[in-house]
Amino acid sequence: MAQAKKVVLWMLVVFVLYTIIKTPERAADLVQIGFQGISDAADSIGEFMTELIS
């Protein structure tokens, strides 16, 4: 099982590096989308907690 995790991790690293080198604009867009999703999730959690208190 540990060997499989190591292989998957290396494949992920290679894919990320390939994407960054091949299409840096697309990689930047994906990172921006990811951070926007995290930001939206944090805002939603904040609104939920505010509604619980109110």
mmCIF file as gemmi writes it, N, C-alpha and C atoms, coordinates in Angstrom:
data_model
loop_
_atom_site.group_PDB
_atom_site.id
_atom_site.type_symbol
_atom_site.label_atom_id
_atom_site.label_alt_id
_atom_site.label_comp_id
_atom_site.label_asym_id
_atom_site.label_entity_id
_atom_site.label_seq_id
_atom_site.pdbx_PDB_ins_code
_atom_site.Cartn_x
_atom_site.Cartn_y
_atom_site.Cartn_z
_atom_site.occupancy
_atom_site.B_iso_or_equiv
_atom_site.pdbx_formal_charge
_atom_site.auth_seq_id
_atom_site.auth_asym_id
_atom_site.pdbx_PDB_model_num
ATOM 1 N N . MET Axp A 1 ? 0.823 -1.198 0 1 0 ? 1 A 1
ATOM 2 C CA . MET Axp A 1 ? 0 0 0 1 0 ? 1 A 1
ATOM 3 C C . MET Axp A 1 ? 0.867 1.262 0 1 0 ? 1 A 1
ATOM 4 N N . ALA Axp A 2 ? 1.926 1.252 0.776 1 0 ? 2 A 1
ATOM 5 C CA . ALA Axp A 2 ? 2.815 2.415 0.818 1 0 ? 2 A 1
ATOM 6 C C . ALA Axp A 2 ? 3.462 2.652 -0.543 1 0 ? 2 A 1
ATOM 7 N N . GLN Axp A 3 ? 3.777 1.573 -1.235 1 0 ? 3 A 1
ATOM 8 C CA . GLN Axp A 3 ? 4.377 1.676 -2.569 1 0 ? 3 A 1
ATOM 9 C C . GLN Axp A 3 ? 3.4 2.338 -3.541 1 0 ? 3 A 1
ATOM 10 N N . ALA Axp A 4 ? 2.118 1.972 -3.443 1 0 ? 4 A 1
ATOM 11 C CA . ALA Axp A 4 ? 1.106 2.558 -4.326 1 0 ? 4 A 1
ATOM 12 C C . ALA Axp A 4 ? 0.956 4.048 -4.053 1 0 ? 4 A 1
ATOM 13 N N . LYS Axp A 5 ? 0.985 4.446 -2.797 1 0 ? 5 A 1
ATOM 14 C CA . LYS Axp A 5 ? 0.893 5.868 -2.452 1 0 ? 5 A 1
ATOM 15 C C . LYS Axp A 5 ? 2.071 6.638 -3.032 1 0 ? 5 A 1
ATOM 16 N N . LYS Axp A 6 ? 3.244 6.029 -2.943 1 0 ? 6 A 1
ATOM 17 C CA . LYS Axp A 6 ? 4.444 6.681 -3.466 1 0 ? 6 A 1
ATOM 18 C C . LYS Axp A 6 ? 4.343 6.872 -4.98 1 0 ? 6 A 1
ATOM 19 N N . VAL Axp A 7 ? 3.854 5.863 -5.676 1 0 ? 7 A 1
ATOM 20 C CA . VAL Axp A 7 ? 3.702 5.932 -7.135 1 0 ? 7 A 1
ATOM 21 C C . VAL Axp A 7 ? 2.685 7.005 -7.507 1 0 ? 7 A 1
ATOM 22 N N . VAL Axp A 8 ? 1.553 7.03 -6.814 1 0 ? 8 A 1
ATOM 23 C CA . VAL Axp A 8 ? 0.518 8.031 -7.094 1 0 ? 8 A 1
ATOM 24 C C . VAL Axp A 8 ? 1.046 9.429 -6.818 1 0 ? 8 A 1
ATOM 25 N N . LEU Axp A 9 ? 1.776 9.6 -5.723 1 0 ? 9 A 1
ATOM 26 C CA . LEU Axp A 9 ? 2.347 10.908 -5.399 1 0 ? 9 A 1
ATOM 27 C C . LEU Axp A 9 ? 3.305 11.373 -6.488 1 0 ? 9 A 1
ATOM 28 N N . TRP Axp A 10 ? 4.176 10.485 -6.956 1 0 ? 10 A 1
ATOM 29 C CA . TRP Axp A 10 ? 5.115 10.853 -8.016 1 0 ? 10 A 1
ATOM 30 C C . TRP Axp A 10 ? 4.398 11.192 -9.321 1 0 ? 10 A 1
ATOM 31 N N . MET Axp A 11 ? 3.342 10.433 -9.626 1 0 ? 11 A 1
ATOM 32 C CA . MET Axp A 11 ? 2.565 10.734 -10.832 1 0 ? 11 A 1
ATOM 33 C C . MET Axp A 11 ? 1.915 12.107 -10.723 1 0 ? 11 A 1
ATOM 34 N N . LEU Axp A 12 ? 1.416 12.442 -9.545 1 0 ? 12 A 1
ATOM 35 C CA . LEU Axp A 12 ? 0.807 13.75 -9.328 1 0 ? 12 A 1
ATOM 36 C C . LEU Axp A 12 ? 1.843 14.865 -9.479 1 0 ? 12 A 1
ATOM 37 N N . VAL Axp A 13 ? 3.014 14.664 -8.911 1 0 ? 13 A 1
ATOM 38 C CA . VAL Axp A 13 ? 4.08 15.671 -9.019 1 0 ? 13 A 1
ATOM 39 C C . VAL Axp A 13 ? 4.482 15.872 -10.477 1 0 ? 13 A 1
ATOM 40 N N . VAL Axp A 14 ? 4.653 14.785 -11.21 1 0 ? 14 A 1
ATOM 41 C CA . VAL Axp A 14 ? 5.031 14.875 -12.626 1 0 ? 14 A 1
ATOM 42 C C . VAL Axp A 14 ? 3.94 15.6 -13.412 1 0 ? 14 A 1
ATOM 43 N N . PHE Axp A 15 ? 2.68 15.274 -13.138 1 0 ? 15 A 1
ATOM 44 C CA . PHE Axp A 15 ? 1.574 15.925 -13.842 1 0 ? 15 A 1
ATOM 45 C C . PHE Axp A 15 ? 1.555 17.427 -13.567 1 0 ? 15 A 1
ATOM 46 N N . VAL Axp A 16 ? 1.723 17.812 -12.301 1 0 ? 16 A 1
ATOM 47 C CA . VAL Axp A 16 ? 1.713 19.231 -11.945 1 0 ? 16 A 1
ATOM 48 C C . VAL Axp A 16 ? 2.87 19.956 -12.626 1 0 ? 16 A 1
ATOM 49 N N . LEU Axp A 17 ? 4.056 19.386 -12.584 1 0 ? 17 A 1
ATOM 50 C CA . LEU Axp A 17 ? 5.205 20.014 -13.242 1 0 ? 17 A 1
ATOM 51 C C . LEU Axp A 17 ? 5.001 20.117 -14.747 1 0 ? 17 A 1
ATOM 52 N N . TYR Axp A 18 ? 4.464 19.066 -15.361 1 0 ? 18 A 1
ATOM 53 C CA . TYR Axp A 18 ? 4.198 19.092 -16.797 1 0 ? 18 A 1
ATOM 54 C C . TYR Axp A 18 ? 3.201 20.198 -17.141 1 0 ? 18 A 1
ATOM 55 N N . THR Axp A 19 ? 2.142 20.307 -16.327 1 0 ? 19 A 1
ATOM 56 C CA . THR Axp A 19 ? 1.129 21.331 -16.579 1 0 ? 19 A 1
ATOM 57 C C . THR Axp A 19 ? 1.717 22.729 -16.449 1 0 ? 19 A 1
ATOM 58 N N . ILE Axp A 20 ? 2.541 22.939 -15.434 1 0 ? 20 A 1
ATOM 59 C CA . ILE Axp A 20 ? 3.145 24.26 -15.23 1 0 ? 20 A 1
ATOM 60 C C . ILE Axp A 20 ? 4.082 24.613 -16.381 1 0 ? 20 A 1
ATOM 61 N N . ILE Axp A 21 ? 4.87 23.651 -16.815 1 0 ? 21 A 1
ATOM 62 C CA . ILE Axp A 21 ? 5.839 23.913 -17.888 1 0 ? 21 A 1
ATOM 63 C C . ILE Axp A 21 ? 5.134 24.069 -19.233 1 0 ? 21 A 1
ATOM 64 N N . LYS Axp A 22 ? 4.167 23.204 -19.508 1 0 ? 22 A 1
ATOM 65 C CA . LYS Axp A 22 ? 3.5 23.202 -20.812 1 0 ? 22 A 1
ATOM 66 C C . LYS Axp A 22 ? 2.569 24.395 -20.984 1 0 ? 22 A 1
ATOM 67 N N . THR Axp A 23 ? 1.745 24.678 -19.975 1 0 ? 23 A 1
ATOM 68 C CA . THR Axp A 23 ? 0.78 25.776 -20.069 1 0 ? 23 A 1
ATOM 69 C C . THR Axp A 23 ? 0.732 26.547 -18.747 1 0 ? 23 A 1
ATOM 70 N N . PRO Axp A 24 ? 1.678 27.434 -18.538 1 0 ? 24 A 1
ATOM 71 C CA . PRO Axp A 24 ? 1.709 28.166 -17.266 1 0 ? 24 A 1
ATOM 72 C C . PRO Axp A 24 ? 0.465 29.04 -17.042 1 0 ? 24 A 1
ATOM 73 N N . GLU Axp A 25 ? -0.118 29.559 -18.126 1 0 ? 25 A 1
ATOM 74 C CA . GLU Axp A 25 ? -1.321 30.389 -17.959 1 0 ? 25 A 1
ATOM 75 C C . GLU Axp A 25 ? -2.471 29.55 -17.407 1 0 ? 25 A 1
ATOM 76 N N . ARG Axp A 26 ? -2.62 28.344 -17.94 1 0 ? 26 A 1
ATOM 77 C CA . ARG Axp A 26 ? -3.691 27.451 -17.481 1 0 ? 26 A 1
ATOM 78 C C . ARG Axp A 26 ? -3.442 27.019 -16.034 1 0 ? 26 A 1
ATOM 79 N N . ALA Axp A 27 ? -2.184 26.766 -15.704 1 0 ? 27 A 1
ATOM 80 C CA . ALA Axp A 27 ? -1.85 26.384 -14.332 1 0 ? 27 A 1
ATOM 81 C C . ALA Axp A 27 ? -2.194 27.523 -13.366 1 0 ? 27 A 1
ATOM 82 N N . ALA Axp A 28 ? -1.893 28.748 -13.776 1 0 ? 28 A 1
ATOM 83 C CA . ALA Axp A 28 ? -2.23 29.902 -12.938 1 0 ? 28 A 1
ATOM 84 C C . ALA Axp A 28 ? -3.74 30.041 -12.785 1 0 ? 28 A 1
ATOM 85 N N . ASP Axp A 29 ? -4.468 29.789 -13.853 1 0 ? 29 A 1
ATOM 86 C CA . ASP Axp A 29 ? -5.933 29.836 -13.771 1 0 ? 29 A 1
ATOM 87 C C . ASP Axp A 29 ? -6.466 28.791 -12.798 1 0 ? 29 A 1
ATOM 88 N N . LEU Axp A 30 ? -5.906 27.588 -12.857 1 0 ? 30 A 1
ATOM 89 C CA . LEU Axp A 30 ? -6.353 26.526 -11.951 1 0 ? 30 A 1
ATOM 90 C C . LEU Axp A 30 ? -6.071 26.874 -10.492 1 0 ? 30 A 1
ATOM 91 N N . VAL Axp A 31 ? -4.913 27.457 -10.233 1 0 ? 31 A 1
ATOM 92 C CA . VAL Axp A 31 ? -4.587 27.867 -8.865 1 0 ? 31 A 1
ATOM 93 C C . VAL Axp A 31 ? -5.547 28.96 -8.406 1 0 ? 31 A 1
ATOM 94 N N . GLN Axp A 32 ? -5.829 29.914 -9.271 1 0 ? 32 A 1
ATOM 95 C CA . GLN Axp A 32 ? -6.751 30.985 -8.931 1 0 ? 32 A 1
ATOM 96 C C . GLN Axp A 32 ? -8.146 30.422 -8.641 1 0 ? 32 A 1
ATOM 97 N N . ILE Axp A 33 ? -8.596 29.483 -9.452 1 0 ? 33 A 1
ATOM 98 C CA . ILE Axp A 33 ? -9.903 28.854 -9.228 1 0 ? 33 A 1
ATOM 99 C C . ILE Axp A 33 ? -9.915 28.121 -7.888 1 0 ? 33 A 1
ATOM 100 N N . GLY Axp A 34 ? -8.832 27.426 -7.585 1 0 ? 34 A 1
ATOM 101 C CA . GLY Axp A 34 ? -8.735 26.712 -6.314 1 0 ? 34 A 1
ATOM 102 C C . GLY Axp A 34 ? -8.816 27.649 -5.126 1 0 ? 34 A 1
ATOM 103 N N . PHE Axp A 35 ? -8.057 28.749 -5.174 1 0 ? 35 A 1
ATOM 104 C CA . PHE Axp A 35 ? -8.094 29.703 -4.073 1 0 ? 35 A 1
ATOM 105 C C . PHE Axp A 35 ? -9.443 30.397 -3.984 1 0 ? 35 A 1
ATOM 106 N N . GLN Axp A 36 ? -10.076 30.648 -5.11 1 0 ? 36 A 1
ATOM 107 C CA . GLN Axp A 36 ? -11.411 31.252 -5.096 1 0 ? 36 A 1
ATOM 108 C C . GLN Axp A 36 ? -12.409 30.303 -4.438 1 0 ? 36 A 1
ATOM 109 N N . GLY Axp A 37 ? -12.284 29.016 -4.726 1 0 ? 37 A 1
ATOM 110 C CA . GLY Axp A 37 ? -13.156 28.023 -4.1 1 0 ? 37 A 1
ATOM 111 C C . GLY Axp A 37 ? -12.961 27.964 -2.588 1 0 ? 37 A 1
ATOM 112 N N . ILE Axp A 38 ? -11.709 28.01 -2.155 1 0 ? 38 A 1
ATOM 113 C CA . ILE Axp A 38 ? -11.423 28.011 -0.715 1 0 ? 38 A 1
ATOM 114 C C . ILE Axp A 38 ? -11.989 29.269 -0.068 1 0 ? 38 A 1
ATOM 115 N N . SER Axp A 39 ? -11.826 30.398 -0.732 1 0 ? 39 A 1
ATOM 116 C CA . SER Axp A 39 ? -12.351 31.662 -0.209 1 0 ? 39 A 1
ATOM 117 C C . SER Axp A 39 ? -13.874 31.627 -0.107 1 0 ? 39 A 1
ATOM 118 N N . ASP Axp A 40 ? -14.521 31.115 -1.137 1 0 ? 40 A 1
ATOM 119 C CA . ASP Axp A 40 ? -15.985 31.011 -1.117 1 0 ? 40 A 1
ATOM 120 C C . ASP Axp A 40 ? -16.456 30.079 -0.005 1 0 ? 40 A 1
ATOM 121 N N . ALA Axp A 41 ? -15.745 28.979 0.19 1 0 ? 41 A 1
ATOM 122 C CA . ALA Axp A 41 ? -16.11 28.04 1.255 1 0 ? 41 A 1
ATOM 123 C C . ALA Axp A 41 ? -15.959 28.692 2.622 1 0 ? 41 A 1
ATOM 124 N N . ALA Axp A 42 ? -14.89 29.445 2.823 1 0 ? 42 A 1
ATOM 125 C CA . ALA Axp A 42 ? -14.683 30.124 4.103 1 0 ? 42 A 1
ATOM 126 C C . ALA Axp A 42 ? -15.778 31.166 4.338 1 0 ? 42 A 1
ATOM 127 N N . ASP Axp A 43 ? -16.149 31.895 3.299 1 0 ? 43 A 1
ATOM 128 C CA . ASP Axp A 43 ? -17.24 32.872 3.429 1 0 ? 43 A 1
ATOM 129 C C . ASP Axp A 43 ? -18.549 32.186 3.804 1 0 ? 43 A 1
ATOM 130 N N . SER Axp A 44 ? -18.82 31.057 3.168 1 0 ? 44 A 1
ATOM 131 C CA . SER Axp A 44 ? -20.052 30.325 3.454 1 0 ? 44 A 1
ATOM 132 C C . SER Axp A 44 ? -20.077 29.811 4.891 1 0 ? 44 A 1
ATOM 133 N N . ILE Axp A 45 ? -18.947 29.31 5.353 1 0 ? 45 A 1
ATOM 134 C CA . ILE Axp A 45 ? -18.87 28.828 6.735 1 0 ? 45 A 1
ATOM 135 C C . ILE Axp A 45 ? -19.065 29.989 7.701 1 0 ? 45 A 1
ATOM 136 N N . GLY Axp A 46 ? -18.468 31.132 7.385 1 0 ? 46 A 1
ATOM 137 C CA . GLY Axp A 46 ? -18.643 32.318 8.222 1 0 ? 46 A 1
ATOM 138 C C . GLY Axp A 46 ? -20.097 32.761 8.29 1 0 ? 46 A 1
ATOM 139 N N . GLU Axp A 47 ? -20.767 32.767 7.152 1 0 ? 47 A 1
ATOM 140 C CA . GLU Axp A 47 ? -22.187 33.135 7.134 1 0 ? 47 A 1
ATOM 141 C C . GLU Axp A 47 ? -23.02 32.132 7.926 1 0 ? 47 A 1
ATOM 142 N N . PHE Axp A 48 ? -22.722 30.853 7.799 1 0 ? 48 A 1
ATOM 143 C CA . PHE Axp A 48 ? -23.438 29.816 8.524 1 0 ? 48 A 1
ATOM 144 C C . PHE Axp A 48 ? -23.282 30 10.033 1 0 ? 48 A 1
ATOM 145 N N . MET Axp A 49 ? -22.048 30.239 10.462 1 0 ? 49 A 1
ATOM 146 C CA . MET Axp A 49 ? -21.781 30.42 11.897 1 0 ? 49 A 1
ATOM 147 C C . MET Axp A 49 ? -22.483 31.694 12.409 1 0 ? 49 A 1
ATOM 148 N N . THR Axp A 50 ? -22.487 32.742 11.588 1 0 ? 50 A 1
ATOM 149 C CA . THR Axp A 50 ? -23.169 33.981 11.98 1 0 ? 50 A 1
ATOM 150 C C . THR Axp A 50 ? -24.67 33.734 12.146 1 0 ? 50 A 1
ATOM 151 N N . GLU Axp A 51 ? -25.238 32.968 11.242 1 0 ? 51 A 1
ATOM 152 C CA . GLU Axp A 51 ? -26.676 32.665 11.341 1 0 ? 51 A 1
ATOM 153 C C . GLU Axp A 51 ? -26.981 31.792 12.56 1 0 ? 51 A 1
ATOM 154 N N . LEU Axp A 52 ? -26.068 30.938 12.941 1 0 ? 52 A 1
ATOM 155 C CA . LEU Axp A 52 ? -26.288 30.119 14.132 1 0 ? 52 A 1
ATOM 156 C C . LEU Axp A 52 ? -26.317 30.979 15.386 1 0 ? 52 A 1
ATOM 157 N N . ILE Axp A 53 ? -25.472 31.982 15.43 1 0 ? 53 A 1
ATOM 158 C CA . ILE Axp A 53 ? -25.381 32.852 16.602 1 0 ? 53 A 1
ATOM 159 C C . ILE Axp A 53 ? -26.555 33.818 16.648 1 0 ? 53 A 1
ATOM 160 N N . SER Axp A 54 ? -27.011 34.294 15.509 1 0 ? 54 A 1
ATOM 161 C CA . SER Axp A 54 ? -28.084 35.298 15.459 1 0 ? 54 A 1
ATOM 162 C C . SER Axp A 54 ? -29.409 34.75 15.856 1 0 ? 54 A 1
